[in-house]
Amino acid sequence: MTNFFKNSDLSRNDAENIVSDTLNKCDDGELYLEDSKSESIILDDNKIKGSSYSSDLGFGFRAVSDEIVAYSHSNEISKNSLNQSSESLKSTLRSTKGTYNHSIPKTNKKYYENINPIEQKSLDEKIEILNKVNNYLRSKDSNVKQVTANFSGEQKTIEIIRSGGETLSDVRPLIRFNVSVMLDKDGRKESGVYGIGGRKSYDSYLKEDNWKEVCDEALRIASVNLESKPAPAGEMKVVLGPGWPAILIHEAVGHGLEGDFNRKKTSAFHNLMGQKVASEGVTIVDDGTIDNRRGSLTIDDEGTPTEKTVLIENGVLKNFMQDRLNARLMKTRSTGSGRRENYRHIVLPRMRNTMMLNGNRTQEEMIKSVNKGIFAVSFGGGQVDITSGKFVFNCTEAYEIINGKIGSPIKGATLIGDGPSILKEVSMVGNDMMLDPGIGTCGKAGQGVPVGVAQPSILINKMTVGGTKL
């Protein structure tokens, strides 16, 4: 655990006094201290292309009155820098009066170990695995023309000090391992990408040659795409596979259930609380309590313990995801969803691990019920309008469905629609829920945070598919 005051003229007692003095007439606020260490190592074109290591230490000081947020940050933890931040905040909020005293419940639950994954494997060991990845893939298929593989690791230690000296802390490990392979056969080039990650050590994912499974999956996806044909276009039934396809739910529905958009009435869901917004059997939760998952948090970036928040239950809208500010203004409570990219950024209500829960149907039943449609297994990039939920997603692995059977792989399929409408078109929910492999990063207001998704297979009765078939 980092001692943020060890090499500073600022003592913990000084910091607590400055925080209390600054926030005594505010509705809310905190001093957020952060120490992060991160690395990235990339192999490309048969050689190590880059290796980087960075260390960052600093604080963010926030004061909140009504819906006004004053924020100051610095990469220098000192008495002078904190006093300057304090004066800046008090100046901004000079005319306000404090009314909010929202104590934070304590938690002794921890969803990951206090480890630094960067230090658990030497740079030479990581480079050796990346070279093995390159050699393994090139030996598996003579059509392999390019291999890109990379490790990224991070340890982030945070401490939160509130008015009155209340202090909360967390140590957050995070790793990711990605492989991309490009095949070239008879002049046609296709790629496959796969990755894994979470809040564990590198060894948890890579011991016993587990990296080969990642390589095999990336190669399989590339091989499927090499045999693909142009995708059909039009309105049709769509079966989404389990796991990573829940990124569609995350983007098209999840953002619309975040508190700030609903408080400002810019979300399509803002006036639908307690109403039916999805088909019967559709239950969506946002869960920060799953051990070692990429989107899990012991406490959020305001110090609130994480939880499993039921957003939609059997089709009925039950809750929004809330940070402290939006919860206070909407007269409810924080769901432990206040997150920030780092100490330079303000807190926003954000997703953690967003999941559609199991139903009782099988994927086989879904496929059999479709005369003409597509089976989408994985997605790449997409575009989403958060306020309306309108989206366009590109399928990176998909197949045609003809007369109840999975047919040829297809290329160039895009799924087009809007989240609120799609929820009502779900006619079957599978019993095969899977978590994503641990690679998700969510962007909002210029901030990126690690997230997870999960879902079972689902059948969407009607969806617009954009294709390339002439």
N, C-alpha and C positions, 0 to 999 in steps of 0.2 A: 504494500500500500504506500502510495506516494505521500511524503510529508511536504505539503505545499509551502510550509513556512520555514523549512530547514535552512535554506540559503538566502533568506530575505530579512530585511529590517522590519518586516511586518510580522507581528506575532498573531497567534490565533485569537488571543484576547482583543488585540487591536482590531482585527477583522470583524469580530462579533460586535464590538462597540460601534464601528462605523456602519455596519449593516443595520443595526437596531436604530441608530440615530437617523439614518437616511430614510428608512421605511416606516417610521413611527406615525406618519400622517398619510400613508398610502394604503390602498386596498390590498396590495399583494406585492411580491417581489422576492428576490433571492440573489445571493452571490454564488455563481456557478464556477467552480475551479476544475480545470481539466489538464491532464498530462497524457499525451498520446505518443505512441511510437509505432511506426508503420514501415513496411518494406514491400518491394515488388521486384520480381525477377522474371525476365522474359526471354524465351528461346524462340528464334525464328530463322528460317533459311539455314538450318544445320549449325547454328551457333548462338551463343548467348548474346542477345542484342542489347540488353540493358539490365542494370541492377541498381536499385535505389533504396535508400534508408532515410527516414526523416523523423525528427523528434520535435514536438510542439508543446509548449506549456503556456497557459494563460488563464484569464478569467473573463467572465461576462457578468455584468452587474445590471439587474433589471428592477425597475420600479413601475408599478401598475396602479393607475387610478381610473375608476370607471372602465372605459375601453381604451384609454390612452396608455401606451407603453413607451417608457423612456428606457433606453438601453445604451450601455457603454461597455467596451471591451478593450483588453490590453494583453499583449504578450509579455508584460513585465509585472510580476507579482511583487509589489513594493508598497510601502506606506504612502508614498507620494502619488503613485498611479491610482491607488484605490481612493484616496482622498479627492483626487481630481475627478474621478468617475462619480463619486458621491456628490460633489458640487454640481456637476453637469445634470445629474438626475434630479436633485432638489430644485435646481433652477427651472427645469422643464415642468415640474409638477408642483410649483410653489403654492398655487392657490387651491390645492385639493384637500379633502378631508378623508381620513381613513375610516372604513366601516367594516372591513372584512377580516375575520380572524378564523381562517380555515386550517385547523390542525391536521397533520398528516398521520394516518394510522401507521404503526410500526409493523415491520415484517422481519421474520428471521428466515424466510425462505430464500434459497439461492438456486438459480437455474443454470449455472455454469461455474466452473472452477476459477479461482483467483490465479490464473496462469498468464505467462507471457509466451505465446506460441512462437514468437520470433526467435527466442533464445533456446528453444527446445530442439532445434535442428540447426546444424552449422550451415553456413553458406555453401560450403563445398558439398555437403550432403544433398542440399536442394538442387544444386547445379547437376550433380550426378544423376538424380532422378529425372530431371528435364532432358538430359542427354539420352537416358534410357528410353524415355517416352518417344523421342525422335527416332531412335534406332528401331524400337519395337514396331512403330507404325509403318516405317518404310520397309521393314522386313515382312510385314503382314500382307502388303498389296503393292505390286509393282506400279500401279497407277497413281500412287501417292506422289504428288508434286510439291506439296508444301505442308509443313507442320508448324503450328504455333502453339506454344504451351507457356503457361505462366503461373507463378505462385504470388499471392498477396496475403500479407498477415498484418495483424494490428493488435495492440493492447491499449485500451483506453481506461484510465483511472479518473473518476470524477468525485467531487465532493460538493455538497450543497449546504450553504449556511443561510439560515433564515433569521429574521428578527427574534430576539430572545435567546439566541445561541443554539437553536435546534440545528443539528448537523446530521446529514445522511451521506452515504458514500457507496460506491460500486466499482468493481474492477471487471472490465469487459474484454474478453479475448474474441478474436474474429479471424477466420482464415477462409481462403478460397483458392481452388485449383481448377484451371480451365484448360481445355484442349480444343484446338481447331485443326481440321485436316481438309485439304483440298485434293480431289481426285481429277485426273485428266485422262479421259478415255475417248479415243477416236475424235479428238478435237473438242470434246465437250467437257467443260469444267463445272464441278459441283462441290459444295462444301458441307461439312457437318461440324457442329459445335456442341460440346457437352462440358459441364462443370459440376463441382460439388463444393460444399463449404458449411460453415457453422461456427458456433462458439466453443471450439475445442482446439486441441493441439493438432499440428500437421499429422503426427503419427496416428491419431485416431482415425484418419481417413486413408493414410497411405501405407500402413504396415501390411505385410504379407502380399506385396505387389498389388494392392487394391487400385493403384493408379492404372493398371492394365484394364480394369473394368471401365474406367473413364475413357481410355483410348479406344476400346472396342465399341463403346456406344457412339463416340464421335465418328468413327469409321463406318459403323452401321448406318447412321443417318446420312452420311455422304454417299454411301453406296445406294441407298434407297432413292435419294434425289437424282442420282446418275441414271436411274431407270424410269424417272418420272415423265409424265406427259402433261401437256397444258391443261390447266384446271377449267372446268365448266363454269358458266356464270348464270346467275338468276336467283330467284327465291326458292329455297329448298330446305329440307330437314338437315340438321347438323348434329352429329354426335361428337361431343368433346370428351377426350380421354381423361383419365385421372391425373392428378398432380399438377404439373406446370401449367396446363391450360387454364387453371384458376386465375392466372394473371389477367384474364379477361374480366373476371368478377372483381378483382382488385381495382383495375383501372376504371371500368365502366360503372361499377356500383359502389365500391369501397370509398372512393374519394367523395362521392355524393352523400356519404353517411358521416363525414367528419363535421365536428361541431361548428367550426367557423363559417362554413358555407351555409349551414342551416340557420345559424343566428342571423346572418346577413340576408337570408332568404334568397340566395342565389342557387341553391341546390334544388333539383327536381323533387326532392323528398321533404322539403322544409315544412310542409303543412300536412304531412301524411302520417304522423305518429299515431300508432294504434290501428292504422288501417291496413287493408290487404294490399301489398305491393308486389307480391310474387305468387307463383303457383303453390298450391297445397303441397307440403312435403319439403319445401325449400327452407332450410335453416342455415343462416350465415352468422358466423361468430368471428370476432377478432381476439386472438388469444396470445398473450405475452408470456404464458406460464409453461411452455413446452420446453423441457430440458434441452439445452445446447443448440437450440434452433437459432437461425440467423436473425429472426425478428423478435426473439425473446428478450425480456429485460427484467431484472430483479426489481429495480425501481425505474420510473421514467426520468426525464431530464429536469423535472421539478421536484423529484423525491417521492412521488406517489407510488406505492407498490403496484406492480402490474396485476392484471386480472384477466379472466376470460369474459369478454363482453358479448352478450347475445344481441346482435343487431337486428336480424330478421328471424322470427320463429314460426315455422309452418306457414310461411307467406306473409305474416303480420309484422310490421315495423315496430320494434320494441325499444331501441336505444340508438343514440349517436355516440361516436367516439369523442371524448372530451378532454381538454386540458383544463387547468384551473381557471384561466381567464374566461373562456367561453362557458364553462360550467357555472361560474358565478353569475354571469350576465343572463344565462338561460335558467337560473334558479334550480340547478341540479348539482350533481357532484362530478368530480374528475373520475375518469375511467382508467387513469394511469397511461394516457395516450399522449402526454405532452413530450414532444421530441424536438431535438435540434441537431444539425449536422455537427457542429462543434461550438466552442465558446464564442465564436464570432457571430453567431446567429441567434435570433430570437426563437422562442418556443412556439410550436404550432401543434394542433391536434393531428396526429398521424397514425397510420396503420402499423401493426406489428406482424402477426401471422394471421392472415385473413383467409377463412376457410368456409367452404360449404360442407355441411356434415352429411354422413351417409343416409341413403334411403334404403329401399329393399329390392330394387330391380338389378338385373345383371346387364353387363355390357352386351352380352350375346342377344338378350331380348331386344335391346335398343337397335342393334344392327339389323336384326331380322325384321323389325317393324318398318324399315326404310326401303322404299322402292327405288328412289333416286335421291342421293344426297352426298354429303362428304363426312369423313371421319377425320377430325383434326386432333393430332397427337401432340404437337408442339407449336409454339409461337415465337416469332422474333419481334421486330420493332412494330410500333403502332402509333396512332395518334388518337387522343381523347380530349373532348371538351368536357371539363369537369362539371360545369354547371348544368349541362343538359344530359351528360352521360353518353353523348354520341361518340362512336368509335370506329376506327378502321384498323384491323389487325392483320398482319402478314403471317401466314402459316409457313413454318419451316419444315414441318413433316405432316403430310395429309394424304388421304386415300379417297378414291371415289367409292360410293356404296351403290351397288346395282342389284335390284331384286333381293334385298336382304343379305347380301354378301359383300365383304370387303374386296374391292377390285384393285386396280393399278394405283401406284403412287402418283400424285399430281403435284405440279409445280405452279407457283404464281397465284395460289388461292388467297384471297383476302376476305375477312369476315367484316361485314358492315352492319351497323345497327345502333341502338342506344340501350343503355343498361336497364332503365325502368321497363322498357317493352320486352327485352329479352327475358327478364325474370318471370314475366307472365306467360312466356312461351315454353317454359320448361315443363315437359310432360312426363319425363321419367328421371328419377334420381337413383344412381347406382349404389351398390353396397361395397365398392372397391376403393374407398378413399385413400389417396396417397398424398404425402407431403412432397413439395418440390425438392430438388436436390440441394438447395441451399445457396442460390446464386443471385437472389433478387435485390435490386436497389431501387428505391422509389424516389422520384423527384417531385418536389412541390415548392413553389415560390423560390426557386433557385437553390434549394437545399436537397441533398441526397442522403437517405438513411437506409440501413439494411433492413429488409423485410422478408417475410416468407408467405407462401400461399399453399393451399391444399384444396382438393375436391375429389369426389368420386366421378365416374363417368356420368354425363348427363345428356339427355336428348332434348334438343331445342326444335320445336315443331316447325318454326318458320323463321328463316334468316336469309338476308341478302348475301350472296357469295359473289365476289368479284373475281373473274378468271381471265385467262389469256387464250382460251380456246376460240378459234375463229369459226 
